[in-house]
Amino acid sequence: MAEERKIPYKIYLEESEMPDAWYNVRADMKHKPAPLLNPVTLQPMTAQELGEVFCEELVKQELNNDDRYIEIPKKIRDFYRMYRPAPLVRAYCLEEKLQTPAKIYYKFEGNNTSGSHKLNSAIAQAFYAKDQGLKGVTTETGAGQWGTALSMACSYLDLDCIVFMVKCSYEQKPFRREVMRTYGASVTPSPSETTRIGRQILAEHPGTSGSLGCAISEAVEVATHTEGYRYVLGSVLNQVALHQSIIGTETKIAMDKYGIRPDIIIGCAGGGSNLAGLIAPFMGEKLRGEADYHFIAVEPASCPSFTRGVYAYDYCDTGKVCPLAKMYTLGSGFIPSPSHSGGLRYHGMSPVLSQLYHDGYMEARAVEQTSVFAAAEQFARVEGILPAPESSHAIRVAIDEAMKCKETGEEKTILFGLTGTGYFDMFAYEKYHNGEMTDYIPSDEDLKAGFDGLPAFPGNGI
């Protein structure tokens, strides 16, 4: 252990070592993600069509499959310096507790007021909206981390911020809502009576706890019907995966600095932004044949897009107003149970990750939430950080892999993404500690209802 302790508990990069460009993994993919389709014509969306919903520069990034590196504007880099570089942490205490020969590292993205990695893309998207001369942006949020991050970024840039928050999270996490309001955002529980699509969803699903797909529909409706506004999304899209690549790029720089090479890289997966960002430069090496890594995407058993979904074109939202994306999906009509991991309650997965998974570059696992919270509690007690439920999915599998090493004697190096803190998730922790938390796993019949709503057209493969 004395030899190992030459590697610090926390590895911080100097500001001068921070990346000045995002890494675009699509440039190295042999099979590019399928294009977004116009839901009416079923033709690939043009830049002009996408520009009616998204900011112009973000549309360019969304469609860019060729440039390996895209420069980060100076104003965004200056904002990043308020909380980046984020630390890479050696989990010595967890290793000792588990008595495993595995070496465990995590990239901690919770050391900012938003409490998560979401700020990396929020400031980028808000910057491009401001640069375009817009008045404001609309968005959805599940657990609240994205809404919080975007409200912070918009406040910094004097932009209006309208947030539709998934209803079950809105009710479970009132203080997350108040942080958003502190930063000037308006927050509405979704589905709501304030939009046409919200009213339609409530009529079709009375008493629903909502979903990210519902909230997206409402946010898009407001953006497209309000002059001077555009819609921004906190996950799934190519542009978001691009912005989050700063996570993996920093991680790789730090690991290379100390001669560390991960064998296994693990991330939680809802829409996919954190996982895509963490694995980006490592996946690039694998795609180019320069190195090999074992990538594991971890999702909730209650919303198993990868492990039980189908790879097909689907609507990105419940209201079916957004473009069609080819992804692993449970169907836009699938509304998951009110799981406490609100940020992972999305019916589909990032087209980039979906293509990589389909091509066999990643493994996916679904885990139940009681086992996730058991891992979260174990981690908190030895590492001193209360993790977000979403992040704890990655912790669960990291511990599982470390215990496999204990059984086999293998000294593997494990890296996982600790995407954020759970200090606004105490309602969920209370349920777990009181023995009131249950595990919901959708039946095949439940999933079939979602699959039946997938758009049917020749070549969609369903």
C-alpha positions as a Markdown table, in Angstrom:
| # | Residue | x | y | z |
|---|---|---|---|---|
| 1 | Met | 0.0 | 0.0 | 0.0 |
| 2 | Ala | 2.9 | 2.4 | 0.7 |
| 3 | Glu | 3.9 | 2.1 | -2.9 |
| 4 | Glu | 0.4 | 2.7 | -4.1 |
| 5 | Arg | 0.1 | 5.8 | -1.9 |
| 6 | Lys | 2.4 | 7.6 | -4.2 |
| 7 | Ile | -0.8 | 8.3 | -6.2 |
| 8 | Pro | -2.7 | 11.0 | -4.3 |
| 9 | Tyr | -6.2 | 10.6 | -3.0 |
| 10 | Lys | -7.2 | 13.4 | -5.3 |
| 11 | Ile | -5.5 | 14.2 | -8.6 |
| 12 | Tyr | -6.0 | 17.8 | -9.6 |
| 13 | Leu | -4.9 | 19.2 | -12.9 |
| 14 | Glu | -3.4 | 22.6 | -13.2 |
| 15 | Glu | -5.6 | 25.2 | -15.0 |
| 16 | Ser | -3.0 | 25.2 | -17.8 |
| 17 | Glu | -3.7 | 21.4 | -18.3 |
| 18 | Met | -7.4 | 21.9 | -18.9 |
| 19 | Pro | -8.7 | 20.9 | -22.3 |
| 20 | Asp | -9.2 | 23.7 | -24.8 |
| 21 | Ala | -11.3 | 21.6 | -27.1 |
| 22 | Trp | -14.2 | 19.1 | -26.8 |
| 23 | Tyr | -13.6 | 15.7 | -28.3 |
| 24 | Asn | -16.1 | 14.5 | -30.9 |
| 25 | Val | -16.1 | 10.7 | -30.7 |
| 26 | Arg | -18.3 | 10.5 | -33.9 |
| 27 | Ala | -15.2 | 11.4 | -36.0 |
| 28 | Asp | -13.7 | 8.1 | -35.0 |
| 29 | Met | -16.8 | 5.9 | -35.3 |
| 30 | Lys | -16.9 | 3.6 | -38.4 |
| 31 | His | -20.7 | 3.6 | -38.2 |
| 32 | Lys | -22.0 | 7.1 | -37.5 |
| 33 | Pro | -25.2 | 7.6 | -35.5 |
| 34 | Ala | -28.2 | 7.5 | -37.7 |
| 35 | Pro | -29.5 | 11.0 | -38.6 |
| 36 | Leu | -32.5 | 12.6 | -36.9 |
| 37 | Leu | -35.6 | 12.3 | -39.0 |
| 38 | Asn | -38.4 | 14.8 | -39.6 |
| 39 | Pro | -41.4 | 13.1 | -38.0 |
| 40 | Val | -43.7 | 14.1 | -40.9 |
| 41 | Thr | -41.5 | 13.5 | -44.0 |
| 42 | Leu | -39.3 | 10.8 | -42.4 |
| 43 | Gln | -36.3 | 12.5 | -44.2 |
| 44 | Pro | -33.1 | 13.6 | -42.4 |
| 45 | Met | -33.6 | 16.8 | -40.5 |
| 46 | Thr | -31.9 | 19.8 | -42.2 |
| 47 | Ala | -30.0 | 22.4 | -40.3 |
| 48 | Gln | -32.8 | 24.9 | -41.1 |
| 49 | Glu | -35.4 | 22.6 | -39.6 |
| 50 | Leu | -33.4 | 21.9 | -36.5 |
| 51 | Gly | -32.7 | 25.7 | -36.2 |
| 52 | Glu | -36.4 | 26.2 | -35.5 |
| 53 | Val | -35.9 | 24.3 | -32.2 |
| 54 | Phe | -32.2 | 24.6 | -31.3 |
| 55 | Cys | -29.6 | 27.4 | -31.4 |
| 56 | Glu | -27.7 | 27.7 | -34.7 |
| 57 | Glu | -24.3 | 26.8 | -33.4 |
| 58 | Leu | -25.6 | 23.9 | -31.5 |
| 59 | Val | -27.2 | 22.6 | -34.7 |
| 60 | Lys | -23.8 | 22.7 | -36.4 |
| 61 | Gln | -22.4 | 20.6 | -33.5 |
| 62 | Glu | -25.3 | 18.2 | -33.6 |
| 63 | Leu | -24.7 | 17.5 | -37.3 |
| 64 | Asn | -20.9 | 17.4 | -37.1 |
| 65 | Asn | -19.7 | 13.8 | -37.6 |
| 66 | Asp | -16.2 | 14.7 | -39.0 |
| 67 | Asp | -14.2 | 17.1 | -36.8 |
| 68 | Arg | -12.4 | 15.2 | -34.1 |
| 69 | Tyr | -11.9 | 18.3 | -31.9 |
| 70 | Ile | -14.1 | 21.4 | -31.6 |
| 71 | Glu | -12.6 | 24.5 | -29.8 |
| 72 | Ile | -14.2 | 25.5 | -26.6 |
| 73 | Pro | -14.9 | 29.3 | -26.7 |
| 74 | Lys | -12.9 | 31.4 | -24.2 |
| 75 | Lys | -15.9 | 32.6 | -22.3 |
| 76 | Ile | -17.0 | 29.0 | -21.7 |
| 77 | Arg | -13.5 | 28.0 | -20.6 |
| 78 | Asp | -13.4 | 30.9 | -18.2 |
| 79 | Phe | -16.7 | 29.7 | -16.7 |
| 80 | Tyr | -15.3 | 26.2 | -16.4 |
| 81 | Arg | -12.4 | 27.5 | -14.3 |
| 82 | Met | -14.8 | 28.4 | -11.5 |
| 83 | Tyr | -15.2 | 24.6 | -10.8 |
| 84 | Arg | -12.9 | 22.8 | -13.1 |
| 85 | Pro | -10.6 | 20.9 | -13.4 |
| 86 | Ala | -12.7 | 18.3 | -11.4 |
| 87 | Pro | -10.8 | 15.9 | -9.2 |
| 88 | Leu | -10.0 | 12.3 | -10.1 |
| 89 | Val | -10.2 | 10.4 | -6.7 |
| 90 | Arg | -8.5 | 7.2 | -5.7 |
| 91 | Ala | -11.1 | 5.4 | -3.5 |
| 92 | Tyr | -8.5 | 4.0 | -1.1 |
| 93 | Cys | -11.0 | 3.8 | 1.8 |
| 94 | Leu | -13.5 | 1.9 | -0.3 |
| 95 | Glu | -10.8 | -0.5 | -1.5 |
| 96 | Glu | -9.8 | -1.2 | 2.1 |
| 97 | Lys | -13.4 | -1.7 | 3.2 |
| 98 | Leu | -14.0 | -4.2 | 0.4 |
| 99 | Gln | -10.6 | -5.9 | 0.9 |
| 100 | Thr | -10.2 | -6.0 | -2.8 |
| 101 | Pro | -7.0 | -6.1 | -4.9 |
| 102 | Ala | -8.8 | -3.8 | -7.4 |
| 103 | Lys | -7.8 | -0.2 | -7.7 |
| 104 | Ile | -10.8 | 2.0 | -7.8 |
| 105 | Tyr | -11.0 | 5.6 | -9.1 |
| 106 | Tyr | -13.9 | 8.0 | -9.6 |
| 107 | Lys | -14.2 | 11.3 | -11.5 |
| 108 | Phe | -16.1 | 13.6 | -9.1 |
| 109 | Glu | -18.4 | 16.0 | -10.9 |
| 110 | Gly | -20.4 | 17.2 | -7.9 |
| 111 | Asn | -18.1 | 20.0 | -6.8 |
| 112 | Asn | -20.2 | 22.9 | -8.0 |
| 113 | Thr | -23.5 | 24.4 | -6.8 |
| 114 | Ser | -25.6 | 22.5 | -9.3 |
| 115 | Gly | -24.2 | 19.4 | -7.8 |
| 116 | Ser | -23.5 | 17.5 | -11.0 |
| 117 | His | -21.8 | 17.2 | -14.4 |
| 118 | Lys | -24.8 | 19.0 | -16.1 |
| 119 | Leu | -23.2 | 22.4 | -15.8 |
| 120 | Asn | -20.6 | 21.4 | -18.4 |
| 121 | Ser | -23.2 | 21.5 | -21.2 |
| 122 | Ala | -25.6 | 24.0 | -19.6 |
| 123 | Ile | -23.1 | 26.9 | -19.8 |
| 124 | Ala | -22.2 | 25.9 | -23.4 |
| 125 | Gln | -25.8 | 25.9 | -24.5 |
| 126 | Ala | -26.7 | 29.1 | -22.7 |
| 127 | Phe | -23.6 | 30.7 | -24.2 |
| 128 | Tyr | -24.6 | 29.9 | -27.8 |
| 129 | Ala | -28.2 | 31.1 | -27.1 |
| 130 | Lys | -26.9 | 34.4 | -25.7 |
| 131 | Asp | -24.5 | 34.7 | -28.7 |
| 132 | Gln | -27.4 | 34.3 | -31.0 |
| 133 | Gly | -29.2 | 37.2 | -29.4 |
| 134 | Leu | -32.0 | 35.1 | -27.9 |
| 135 | Lys | -34.2 | 36.2 | -24.9 |
| 136 | Gly | -34.3 | 32.8 | -23.2 |
| 137 | Val | -34.4 | 29.0 | -23.3 |
| 138 | Thr | -36.8 | 26.3 | -22.3 |
| 139 | Thr | -36.0 | 22.8 | -21.0 |
| 140 | Glu | -37.0 | 19.8 | -19.0 |
| 141 | Thr | -35.4 | 18.3 | -15.9 |
| 142 | Gly | -35.8 | 15.0 | -14.2 |
| 143 | Ala | -34.0 | 14.8 | -10.9 |
| 144 | Gly | -33.4 | 18.5 | -11.1 |
| 145 | Gln | -29.6 | 18.6 | -11.7 |
| 146 | Trp | -30.0 | 19.8 | -15.3 |
| 147 | Gly | -32.6 | 22.4 | -14.5 |
| 148 | Thr | -30.4 | 23.7 | -11.7 |
| 149 | Ala | -27.3 | 23.8 | -13.9 |
| 150 | Leu | -29.2 | 25.6 | -16.7 |
| 151 | Ser | -30.7 | 28.1 | -14.3 |
| 152 | Met | -27.2 | 28.9 | -13.0 |
| 153 | Ala | -25.8 | 29.3 | -16.6 |
| 154 | Cys | -28.7 | 31.5 | -17.7 |
| 155 | Ser | -28.4 | 33.7 | -14.6 |
| 156 | Tyr | -24.7 | 34.2 | -15.3 |
| 157 | Leu | -25.6 | 35.2 | -18.9 |
| 158 | Asp | -28.8 | 37.2 | -18.2 |
| 159 | Leu | -31.1 | 34.8 | -20.1 |
| 160 | Asp | -34.6 | 33.8 | -19.2 |
| 161 | Cys | -34.9 | 30.1 | -18.2 |
| 162 | Ile | -38.2 | 28.1 | -18.3 |
| 163 | Val | -38.1 | 24.7 | -16.8 |
| 164 | Phe | -40.6 | 21.8 | -16.9 |
| 165 | Met | -39.8 | 19.4 | -14.1 |
| 166 | Val | -41.0 | 15.8 | -14.0 |
| 167 | Lys | -43.9 | 15.8 | -11.6 |
| 168 | Cys | -42.7 | 13.1 | -9.2 |
| 169 | Ser | -39.3 | 14.8 | -8.8 |
| 170 | Tyr | -41.0 | 18.2 | -8.4 |
| 171 | Glu | -42.9 | 16.7 | -5.5 |
| 172 | Gln | -40.1 | 14.7 | -4.0 |
| 173 | Lys | -37.4 | 17.4 | -4.3 |
| 174 | Pro | -38.9 | 20.8 | -3.4 |
| 175 | Phe | -35.6 | 22.2 | -2.4 |
| 176 | Arg | -34.0 | 21.4 | -5.8 |
| 177 | Arg | -36.9 | 23.4 | -7.3 |
| 178 | Glu | -36.2 | 26.3 | -5.0 |
| 179 | Val | -32.5 | 26.4 | -6.0 |
| 180 | Met | -33.7 | 26.8 | -9.6 |
| 181 | Arg | -36.0 | 29.6 | -8.6 |
| 182 | Thr | -33.2 | 31.2 | -6.6 |
| 183 | Tyr | -31.3 | 31.5 | -9.9 |
| 184 | Gly | -34.3 | 33.0 | -11.6 |
| 185 | Ala | -35.9 | 30.1 | -13.4 |
| 186 | Ser | -39.6 | 29.5 | -13.6 |
| 187 | Val | -40.4 | 25.9 | -12.7 |
| 188 | Thr | -43.5 | 24.0 | -13.7 |
| 189 | Pro | -44.4 | 20.4 | -12.8 |
| 190 | Ser | -44.9 | 18.2 | -15.9 |
| 191 | Pro | -47.3 | 17.2 | -17.3 |
| 192 | Ser | -49.1 | 20.5 | -16.7 |
| 193 | Glu | -52.2 | 22.4 | -17.8 |
| 194 | Thr | -50.1 | 25.2 | -19.2 |
| 195 | Thr | -49.5 | 23.5 | -22.6 |
| 196 | Arg | -51.6 | 21.8 | -25.2 |
| 197 | Ile | -49.5 | 18.6 | -25.0 |
| 198 | Gly | -49.5 | 18.7 | -21.2 |
| 199 | Arg | -53.3 | 18.7 | -21.1 |
| 200 | Gln | -53.4 | 15.9 | -23.7 |
| 201 | Ile | -51.1 | 13.7 | -21.7 |
| 202 | Leu | -53.1 | 14.4 | -18.5 |
| 203 | Ala | -56.3 | 13.4 | -20.3 |
| 204 | Glu | -54.7 | 10.2 | -21.5 |
| 205 | His | -52.9 | 9.3 | -18.3 |
| 206 | Pro | -54.8 | 10.8 | -15.3 |
| 207 | Gly | -52.7 | 11.1 | -12.2 |
| 208 | Thr | -49.5 | 10.3 | -14.0 |
| 209 | Ser | -46.2 | 11.1 | -12.2 |
| 210 | Gly | -44.8 | 12.3 | -15.5 |
| 211 | Ser | -41.6 | 11.4 | -17.4 |
| 212 | Leu | -38.7 | 13.2 | -19.1 |
| 213 | Gly | -40.5 | 12.5 | -22.4 |
| 214 | Cys | -43.6 | 14.4 | -21.2 |
| 215 | Ala | -41.5 | 17.3 | -20.0 |
| 216 | Ile | -39.5 | 17.5 | -23.2 |
| 217 | Ser | -42.8 | 17.8 | -25.2 |
| 218 | Glu | -44.0 | 20.7 | -23.1 |
| 219 | Ala | -40.6 | 22.6 | -23.2 |
| 220 | Val | -40.4 | 22.2 | -27.0 |
| 221 | Glu | -44.0 | 23.5 | -27.4 |
| 222 | Val | -43.2 | 26.6 | -25.4 |
| 223 | Ala | -39.9 | 27.2 | -27.3 |
| 224 | Thr | -41.4 | 26.9 | -30.7 |
| 225 | His | -44.4 | 29.1 | -29.9 |
| 226 | Thr | -42.5 | 31.9 | -28.1 |
| 227 | Glu | -40.5 | 34.4 | -30.1 |
| 228 | Gly | -36.8 | 34.7 | -29.1 |
| 229 | Tyr | -36.7 | 31.3 | -27.4 |
| 230 | Arg | -35.1 | 28.0 | -28.2 |
| 231 | Tyr | -35.2 | 24.6 | -26.6 |
| 232 | Val | -32.1 | 23.1 | -24.9 |
| 233 | Leu | -31.6 | 19.5 | -23.8 |
| 234 | Gly | -29.5 | 18.2 | -21.0 |
| 235 | Ser | -28.7 | 14.7 | -22.4 |
| 236 | Val | -29.2 | 12.3 | -25.3 |
| 237 | Leu | -28.2 | 14.7 | -28.2 |
| 238 | Asn | -24.8 | 14.5 | -30.0 |
| 239 | Gln | -24.1 | 18.1 | -28.9 |
| 240 | Val | -24.5 | 17.3 | -25.2 |
| 241 | Ala | -22.2 | 14.2 | -25.5 |
| 242 | Leu | -19.7 | 16.5 | -27.1 |
| 243 | His | -19.7 | 19.1 | -24.3 |
| 244 | Gln | -19.5 | 16.4 | -21.7 |
| 245 | Ser | -16.3 | 15.0 | -23.3 |
| 246 | Ile | -14.4 | 17.4 | -21.0 |
| 247 | Ile | -15.1 | 14.9 | -18.2 |
| 248 | Gly | -13.3 | 12.0 | -20.0 |
| 249 | Thr | -10.6 | 14.2 | -21.5 |
| 250 | Glu | -9.6 | 15.6 | -18.0 |
| 251 | Thr | -9.7 | 12.1 | -16.6 |
| 252 | Lys | -7.4 | 10.7 | -19.3 |
| 253 | Ile | -4.9 | 13.6 | -18.9 |
| 254 | Ala | -4.9 | 12.9 | -15.1 |
| 255 | Met | -4.5 | 9.2 | -15.5 |
| 256 | Asp | -1.8 | 9.5 | -18.1 |
| 257 | Lys | 0.1 | 11.9 | -15.8 |
| 258 | Tyr | 0.4 | 9.1 | -13.2 |
| 259 | Gly | 0.7 | 6.2 | -15.6 |
| 260 | Ile | -2.7 | 4.8 | -14.7 |
| 261 | Arg | -4.6 | 2.7 | -17.2 |
| 262 | Pro | -8.2 | 1.7 | -16.4 |
| 263 | Asp | -9.3 | -1.8 | -17.3 |
| 264 | Ile | -13.0 | -1.2 | -16.7 |
| 265 | Ile | -14.9 | 2.1 | -17.1 |
| 266 | Ile | -18.4 | 2.4 | -15.7 |
| 267 | Gly | -21.1 | 5.1 | -15.9 |
| 268 | Cys | -24.7 | 5.4 | -15.1 |
| 269 | Ala | -26.9 | 5.8 | -18.2 |
| 270 | Gly | -30.3 | 7.5 | -18.5 |
| 271 | Gly | -30.1 | 9.6 | -21.6 |
| 272 | Gly | -26.4 | 9.1 | -21.7 |
| 273 | Ser | -24.6 | 12.4 | -21.4 |
| 274 | Asn | -22.4 | 11.5 | -18.4 |
| 275 | Leu | -21.5 | 8.1 | -19.7 |
| 276 | Ala | -20.7 | 9.5 | -23.2 |
| 277 | Gly | -18.5 | 12.2 | -21.7 |
| 278 | Leu | -16.6 | 9.9 | -19.4 |
| 279 | Ile | -15.8 | 7.3 | -21.9 |
| 280 | Ala | -15.2 | 9.6 | -24.9 |
| 281 | Pro | -11.4 | 9.7 | -25.3 |
| 282 | Phe | -11.0 | 6.1 | -24.1 |
| 283 | Met | -13.6 | 5.0 | -26.6 |
| 284 | Gly | -11.7 | 7.0 | -29.2 |
| 285 | Glu | -8.6 | 4.9 | -28.5 |
| 286 | Lys | -10.6 | 1.7 | -28.8 |
| 287 | Leu | -12.2 | 2.7 | -32.0 |
| 288 | Arg | -8.8 | 3.6 | -33.5 |
| 289 | Gly | -7.3 | 0.3 | -32.3 |
| 290 | Glu | -4.8 | 2.0 | -30.0 |
| 291 | Ala | -6.1 | 0.5 | -26.7 |
| 292 | Asp | -8.8 | -1.7 | -25.3 |
| 293 | Tyr | -11.2 | -1.1 | -22.4 |
| 294 | His | -14.2 | -2.7 | -20.9 |
| 295 | Phe | -17.1 | -0.2 | -20.9 |
| 296 | Ile | -20.2 | -0.8 | -18.8 |
| 297 | Ala | -23.4 | 1.3 | -19.0 |
| 298 | Val | -25.6 | 1.0 | -15.9 |
| 299 | Glu | -29.3 | 1.7 | -16.0 |
| 300 | Pro | -32.2 | 1.2 | -13.6 |
| 301 | Ala | -34.1 | -2.0 | -13.9 |
| 302 | Ser | -37.3 | 0.1 | -13.8 |
| 303 | Cys | -36.3 | 1.8 | -17.1 |
| 304 | Pro | -34.1 | -0.6 | -19.0 |
| 305 | Ser | -33.6 | 1.1 | -22.4 |
| 306 | Phe | -30.4 | -0.7 | -23.3 |
| 307 | Thr | -31.0 | -4.1 | -21.8 |
| 308 | Arg | -34.6 | -4.6 | -22.7 |
| 309 | Gly | -35.3 | -1.9 | -25.3 |
| 310 | Val | -35.2 | -2.2 | -29.1 |
| 311 | Tyr | -32.9 | -0.4 | -31.5 |
| 312 | Ala | -35.3 | 1.6 | -33.7 |
| 313 | Tyr | -36.3 | 5.1 | -34.7 |
| 314 | Asp | -38.5 | 6.6 | -32.1 |
| 315 | Tyr | -39.9 | 9.9 | -30.9 |
| 316 | Cys | -37.7 | 11.7 | -28.4 |
| 317 | Asp | -40.7 | 12.9 | -26.5 |
| 318 | Thr | -44.1 | 11.6 | -25.3 |
| 319 | Gly | -46.0 | 14.3 | -27.3 |
| 320 | Lys | -44.4 | 13.2 | -30.5 |
| 321 | Val | -43.4 | 16.6 | -31.7 |
| 322 | Cys | -39.6 | 16.2 | -31.7 |
| 323 | Pro | -37.5 | 14.6 | -34.4 |
| 324 | Leu | -37.2 | 10.9 | -34.6 |
| 325 | Ala | -33.9 | 9.5 | -33.3 |
| 326 | Lys | -32.5 | 6.0 | -33.8 |
| 327 | Met | -31.7 | 4.7 | -30.4 |
| 328 | Tyr | -32.3 | 1.9 | -27.9 |
| 329 | Thr | -35.8 | 2.8 | -26.7 |
| 330 | Leu | -38.8 | 1.5 | -24.7 |
| 331 | Gly | -41.1 | 3.6 | -26.7 |
| 332 | Ser | -42.0 | 7.3 | -26.2 |
| 333 | Gly | -45.3 | 6.3 | -24.6 |
| 334 | Phe | -43.5 | 4.3 | -21.9 |
| 335 | Ile | -43.9 | 6.1 | -18.6 |
| 336 | Pro | -41.6 | 4.5 | -15.9 |
| 337 | Ser | -42.5 | 4.1 | -12.3 |
| 338 | Pro | -41.7 | 7.0 | -10.0 |
| 339 | Ser | -38.2 | 5.7 | -9.4 |
| 340 | His | -36.0 | 7.9 | -7.2 |
| 341 | Ser | -33.4 | 8.1 | -9.9 |
| 342 | Gly | -35.3 | 10.8 | -11.7 |
| 343 | Gly | -32.4 | 11.6 | -14.0 |
| 344 | Leu | -32.5 | 8.1 | -15.4 |
| 345 | Arg | -36.2 | 8.0 | -16.2 |
| 346 | Tyr | -36.0 | 8.4 | -19.9 |
| 347 | His | -37.4 | 6.0 | -22.4 |
| 348 | Gly | -34.5 | 6.2 | -24.9 |
| 349 | Met | -30.7 | 6.4 | -25.0 |
| 350 | Ser | -28.2 | 8.7 | -26.7 |
| 351 | Pro | -27.9 | 7.8 | -30.5 |
| 352 | Val | -24.1 | 7.9 | -30.1 |
| 353 | Leu | -24.1 | 5.4 | -27.3 |
| 354 | Ser | -26.8 | 3.4 | -28.9 |
| 355 | Gln | -24.7 | 3.0 | -32.1 |
| 356 | Leu | -21.6 | 2.0 | -30.0 |
| 357 | Tyr | -23.6 | -0.5 | -28.0 |
| 358 | His | -25.2 | -1.9 | -31.1 |
| 359 | Asp | -21.7 | -2.3 | -32.6 |
| 360 | Gly | -20.6 | -4.3 | -29.6 |
| 361 | Tyr | -18.2 | -1.7 | -28.0 |
| 362 | Met | -20.1 | -1.6 | -24.6 |
| 363 | Glu | -21.8 | -3.8 | -22.1 |
| 364 | Ala | -25.1 | -2.7 | -20.4 |
| 365 | Arg | -26.4 | -3.8 | -17.0 |
| 366 | Ala | -29.7 | -3.0 | -15.3 |
| 367 | Val | -29.8 | -2.8 | -11.5 |
| 368 | Glu | -32.6 | -2.5 | -8.9 |
| 369 | Gln | -32.9 | 0.6 | -6.8 |
| 370 | Thr | -32.7 | -1.1 | -3.4 |
| 371 | Ser | -29.3 | -2.5 | -4.3 |
| 372 | Val | -28.3 | 0.9 | -5.7 |
| 373 | Phe | -29.1 | 2.6 | -2.4 |
| 374 | Ala | -27.2 | -0.1 | -0.5 |
| 375 | Ala | -24.1 | 0.7 | -2.5 |
| 376 | Ala | -24.7 | 4.5 | -2.1 |
| 377 | Glu | -24.9 | 4.1 | 1.7 |
| 378 | Gln | -21.8 | 1.9 | 1.7 |
| 379 | Phe | -19.9 | 4.5 | -0.4 |
| 380 | Ala | -21.0 | 7.4 | 1.7 |
| 381 | Arg | -19.9 | 5.8 | 4.9 |
| 382 | Val | -16.3 | 5.2 | 3.7 |
| 383 | Glu | -15.6 | 7.9 | 1.1 |
| 384 | Gly | -17.4 | 10.8 | 2.8 |
| 385 | Ile | -19.6 | 11.9 | -0.1 |
| 386 | Leu | -23.3 | 11.4 | -0.3 |
| 387 | Pro | -23.8 | 10.3 | -3.9 |
| 388 | Ala | -26.8 | 11.1 | -6.1 |
| 389 | Pro | -29.0 | 8.1 | -6.8 |
| 390 | Glu | -28.1 | 8.3 | -10.5 |
| 391 | Ser | -24.4 | 8.1 | -9.8 |
| 392 | Ser | -25.0 | 5.3 | -7.3 |
| 393 | His | -25.9 | 3.0 | -10.2 |
| 394 | Ala | -22.3 | 3.2 | -11.3 |
| 395 | Ile | -21.1 | 2.7 | -7.7 |
| 396 | Arg | -23.2 | -0.5 | -7.5 |
| 397 | Val | -21.4 | -2.0 | -10.5 |
| 398 | Ala | -18.0 | -0.7 | -9.5 |
| 399 | Ile | -18.4 | -2.5 | -6.1 |
| 400 | Asp | -19.6 | -5.6 | -7.9 |
| 401 | Glu | -16.6 | -5.6 | -10.2 |
| 402 | Ala | -14.2 | -5.0 | -7.3 |
| 403 | Met | -15.7 | -8.0 | -5.4 |
| 404 | Lys | -15.1 | -10.1 | -8.5 |
| 405 | Cys | -11.5 | -9.1 | -8.3 |
| 406 | Lys | -11.5 | -10.2 | -4.7 |
| 407 | Glu | -12.8 | -13.6 | -5.7 |
| 408 | Thr | -10.3 | -14.1 | -8.5 |
| 409 | Gly | -7.3 | -12.2 | -7.1 |
| 410 | Glu | -7.1 | -10.0 | -10.2 |
| 411 | Glu | -5.7 | -6.5 | -9.7 |
| 412 | Lys | -7.9 | -4.6 | -12.2 |
| 413 | Thr | -8.2 | -0.9 | -12.3 |
| 414 | Ile | -11.7 | 0.4 | -12.2 |
| 415 | Leu | -12.9 | 3.9 | -13.1 |
| 416 | Phe | -16.4 | 5.2 | -12.6 |
| 417 | Gly | -18.2 | 8.5 | -12.9 |
| 418 | Leu | -19.5 | 10.0 | -9.7 |
| 419 | Thr | -21.8 | 12.4 | -11.6 |
| 420 | Gly | -23.1 | 14.4 | -8.6 |
| 421 | Thr | -24.2 | 14.6 | -5.0 |
| 422 | Gly | -27.4 | 13.5 | -3.4 |
| 423 | Tyr | -28.1 | 16.2 | -0.8 |
| 424 | Phe | -31.4 | 17.0 | -2.4 |
| 425 | Asp | -32.4 | 13.3 | -2.5 |
| 426 | Met | -33.0 | 12.8 | 1.1 |
| 427 | Phe | -36.6 | 11.8 | 0.5 |
| 428 | Ala | -35.3 | 8.8 | -1.4 |
| 429 | Tyr | -32.7 | 8.0 | 1.3 |
| 430 | Glu | -35.4 | 8.2 | 3.9 |
| 431 | Lys | -37.6 | 5.7 | 2.0 |
| 432 | Tyr | -34.6 | 3.3 | 1.8 |
| 433 | His | -33.7 | 3.6 | 5.5 |
| 434 | Asn | -37.4 | 3.1 | 6.5 |
| 435 | Gly | -37.6 | 0.0 | 4.5 |
| 436 | Glu | -40.3 | 1.6 | 2.3 |
| 437 | Met | -38.4 | 1.4 | -1.0 |
| 438 | Thr | -39.5 | -1.2 | -3.4 |
| 439 | Asp | -38.0 | -2.5 | -6.7 |
| 440 | Tyr | -40.2 | -2.2 | -9.8 |
| 441 | Ile | -39.3 | -4.1 | -12.9 |
| 442 | Pro | -41.6 | -3.7 | -15.8 |
| 443 | Ser | -43.2 | -6.8 | -17.2 |
| 444 | Asp | -42.9 | -7.8 | -20.9 |
| 445 | Glu | -46.6 | -6.7 | -21.2 |
| 446 | Asp | -45.7 | -3.3 | -19.8 |
| 447 | Leu | -42.9 | -2.9 | -22.3 |
| 448 | Lys | -45.0 | -4.1 | -25.2 |
| 449 | Ala | -47.4 | -1.2 | -24.7 |
| 450 | Gly | -44.5 | 1.1 | -25.3 |
| 451 | Phe | -43.1 | -0.8 | -28.3 |
| 452 | Asp | -46.6 | -0.8 | -29.9 |
| 453 | Gly | -46.4 | 3.0 | -30.1 |
| 454 | Leu | -43.1 | 3.1 | -32.1 |
| 455 | Pro | -43.4 | 4.7 | -35.5 |
| 456 | Ala | -44.0 | 2.1 | -38.1 |
| 457 | Phe | -42.4 | 2.7 | -41.5 |
| 458 | Pro | -40.3 | 0.5 | -43.9 |
| 459 | Gly | -36.8 | -0.1 | -42.6 |
| 460 | Asn | -37.4 | 0.8 | -39.0 |
| 461 | Gly | -36.6 | -2.7 | -37.9 |
| 462 | Ile | -39.5 | -3.2 | -35.5 |
